[in-house]
Amino acid sequence: MIEELVRKNRSYRKFHQDVPIELETLRELVDLARLSASALNMQPLKYMLSCEPQKNDLIFPLLGWAAFLKDWPGPAEGERPSGYIIVLGDKDISQAFGCDHGIAAQSILLGATEKGLGGCMIATVKRSELSQALGIAPQYEILLVIALGKPKETVVIDALGEDGNTRYWRDSQGVQHVPKRALDDIIIG
């Protein structure tokens, strides 16, 4: 069951924007993050939720969408996320957040997948502009933005080619291909 969720949990960048995500759904996803492991159990992460179109419109232009898809500026109107979870580090609790936000984000995305949603962890963020746009207090460091919605694209896993290129790409039908190394290539000893 977990293998199926992990295989279905891809980085989706196109969504059915007209399919809303309820605030309660975002809260349920953050609850999964809350229950996840945290270094020294410090629990320094906080979350800002958005599922309102006006707030989403403030967030969207401040994100970078796909470094390897050079000619693609991001999802078009109608294909944008219907929700976001902004993962914040509370500097009043800790100055270092380690891998806590990665663990939390994976829990959120696996929960989203289980609910028939998809998402993408975005680390390319205009942080100071987003903090200003949303009135995020200086004690909070923006670590990640998770874009969420009902996926409007197909993403498949491919075997890594002989050239070793790990760049994801889209074919002429818009299917996104994500090359992955073979299991025996990543286990040492």
C-alpha positions as CSV (number, residue, x, y, z in Angstrom):
1,M,0.0,0.0,0.0
2,I,2.8,2.5,0.9
3,E,4.6,1.6,-2.3
4,E,1.6,2.4,-4.4
5,L,1.2,5.8,-2.6
6,V,4.9,6.6,-3.2
7,R,4.7,5.6,-6.9
8,K,1.6,7.8,-7.3
9,N,3.1,10.7,-5.4
10,R,4.8,12.6,-8.2
11,S,5.7,16.3,-8.6
12,Y,2.5,17.6,-10.3
13,R,2.7,21.1,-11.8
14,K,-0.7,21.3,-13.6
15,F,-4.0,21.1,-11.8
16,H,-7.7,21.3,-12.3
17,Q,-7.8,24.8,-10.8
18,D,-11.7,24.8,-10.7
19,V,-11.6,21.8,-8.3
20,P,-11.4,23.5,-4.9
21,I,-9.5,22.2,-1.9
22,E,-11.3,22.8,1.4
23,L,-9.5,24.4,4.3
24,E,-10.3,21.4,6.4
25,T,-8.5,19.2,3.9
26,L,-5.4,21.4,4.2
27,R,-5.7,21.2,8.0
28,E,-5.9,17.3,7.8
29,L,-2.7,17.3,5.7
30,V,-0.9,19.5,8.1
31,D,-2.0,17.2,10.9
32,L,-0.1,14.4,9.2
33,A,3.0,16.7,9.2
34,R,2.4,17.5,12.9
35,L,2.5,13.7,13.7
36,S,5.7,13.2,11.7
37,A,9.2,12.9,13.2
38,S,11.1,16.1,14.2
39,A,14.8,16.4,15.2
40,L,15.0,16.5,19.0
41,N,11.2,16.6,18.9
42,M,11.6,20.4,18.7
43,Q,8.7,20.8,16.4
44,P,9.8,24.1,15.0
45,L,7.6,24.1,11.9
46,K,4.6,26.2,11.4
47,Y,2.2,26.3,8.4
48,M,0.3,29.0,6.5
49,L,-2.6,27.7,4.5
50,S,-4.3,29.0,1.4
51,C,-7.3,27.8,-0.5
52,E,-8.9,31.1,-1.4
53,P,-8.4,32.3,-5.0
54,Q,-7.3,35.8,-4.0
55,K,-4.6,34.6,-1.6
56,N,-3.5,31.9,-4.2
57,D,-3.1,34.7,-6.7
58,L,-0.6,36.4,-4.4
59,I,1.4,33.3,-3.9
60,F,1.5,31.9,-7.5
61,P,3.8,34.5,-9.2
62,L,6.4,34.3,-6.5
63,L,7.2,30.6,-7.2
64,G,9.6,29.0,-9.6
65,W,7.9,26.0,-11.3
66,A,10.2,23.7,-13.2
67,A,13.9,24.3,-13.6
68,F,14.4,21.7,-16.3
69,L,11.4,22.9,-18.4
70,K,13.2,26.0,-19.7
71,D,10.4,27.1,-22.1
72,W,7.6,26.6,-19.6
73,P,6.8,29.6,-17.3
74,G,4.5,27.5,-15.1
75,P,0.9,26.5,-15.1
76,A,-1.5,28.6,-17.2
77,E,-4.6,30.1,-15.7
78,G,-7.1,27.2,-15.2
79,E,-4.2,24.8,-14.5
80,R,-2.9,26.5,-11.3
81,P,-3.0,25.0,-7.8
82,S,-6.2,25.4,-5.8
83,G,-4.3,25.3,-2.5
84,Y,-1.0,25.9,-1.0
85,I,0.7,25.0,2.3
86,I,3.6,27.3,3.1
87,V,6.1,25.5,5.4
88,L,7.7,27.9,7.9
89,G,10.5,27.5,10.4
90,D,9.9,29.3,13.7
91,K,13.2,30.9,14.6
92,D,11.9,31.5,18.1
93,I,12.0,27.7,18.6
94,S,15.1,26.9,16.6
95,Q,17.6,28.5,14.2
96,A,18.2,25.2,12.3
97,F,15.4,23.1,10.8
98,G,17.5,20.2,9.4
99,C,15.4,17.9,7.4
100,D,12.1,18.4,9.4
101,H,10.5,20.3,6.5
102,G,11.3,17.5,4.0
103,I,9.8,14.9,6.3
104,A,6.7,17.1,6.9
105,A,6.3,17.8,3.2
106,Q,6.5,14.1,2.2
107,S,3.8,13.3,4.9
108,I,1.6,16.1,3.4
109,L,2.1,14.9,-0.1
110,L,1.5,11.2,0.7
111,G,-1.7,12.3,2.5
112,A,-2.7,14.4,-0.5
113,T,-2.1,11.4,-2.8
114,E,-4.3,9.2,-0.7
115,K,-7.1,11.8,-1.0
116,G,-6.8,11.8,-4.9
117,L,-4.9,15.1,-4.9
118,G,-1.4,15.9,-6.1
119,G,1.2,18.4,-5.3
120,C,4.7,19.8,-5.7
121,M,7.3,20.9,-3.2
122,I,8.7,24.2,-4.4
123,A,11.9,25.6,-2.9
124,T,12.4,28.3,-5.6
125,V,10.5,31.0,-3.8
126,K,10.8,34.8,-3.8
127,R,10.9,34.6,0.0
128,S,11.0,38.3,1.0
129,E,8.3,39.2,-1.5
130,L,6.1,36.3,-0.3
131,S,6.6,37.2,3.3
132,Q,5.6,40.8,2.6
133,A,2.6,39.8,0.4
134,L,1.2,37.5,3.1
135,G,2.3,39.5,6.2
136,I,4.5,36.7,7.5
137,A,6.3,37.8,10.7
138,P,10.1,38.0,10.6
139,Q,10.4,35.1,13.2
140,Y,9.2,32.7,10.4
141,E,11.6,31.5,7.7
142,I,9.9,30.3,4.5
143,L,11.4,26.8,3.9
144,L,9.1,25.4,1.2
145,V,5.8,26.0,-0.5
146,I,3.7,23.0,-1.3
147,A,1.3,23.5,-4.3
148,L,-1.8,21.3,-4.2
149,G,-4.7,20.4,-6.4
150,K,-6.3,17.7,-8.4
151,P,-3.6,16.7,-11.0
152,K,-4.3,17.7,-14.6
153,E,-1.2,15.9,-16.0
154,T,0.3,12.5,-16.2
155,V,3.7,11.9,-14.7
156,V,5.5,8.6,-15.2
157,I,8.7,7.1,-13.9
158,D,11.2,5.9,-16.5
159,A,14.4,3.9,-16.1
160,L,17.5,6.1,-16.2
161,G,19.0,6.0,-19.7
162,E,22.6,4.9,-20.4
163,D,23.6,8.6,-20.6
164,G,22.8,8.9,-16.9
165,N,20.7,12.0,-17.5
166,T,18.3,12.6,-14.6
167,R,16.5,15.6,-16.1
168,Y,12.7,15.3,-16.2
169,W,11.0,16.1,-19.5
170,R,7.7,16.3,-21.3
171,D,6.8,14.4,-24.5
172,S,4.7,15.7,-27.4
173,Q,1.5,14.5,-25.5
174,G,2.5,16.5,-22.4
175,V,3.3,13.5,-20.3
176,Q,6.1,14.3,-17.9
177,H,8.9,11.6,-17.7
178,V,11.0,11.3,-14.6
179,P,14.1,9.1,-14.9
180,K,15.0,7.1,-11.8
181,R,18.2,5.2,-11.1
182,A,17.9,1.4,-10.7
183,L,17.8,0.1,-7.1
184,D,21.1,-1.9,-7.6
185,D,22.8,1.4,-8.7
186,I,22.0,3.2,-5.4
187,I,22.8,0.4,-2.9
188,I,26.5,0.3,-2.0
189,G,27.9,-2.7,-0.3
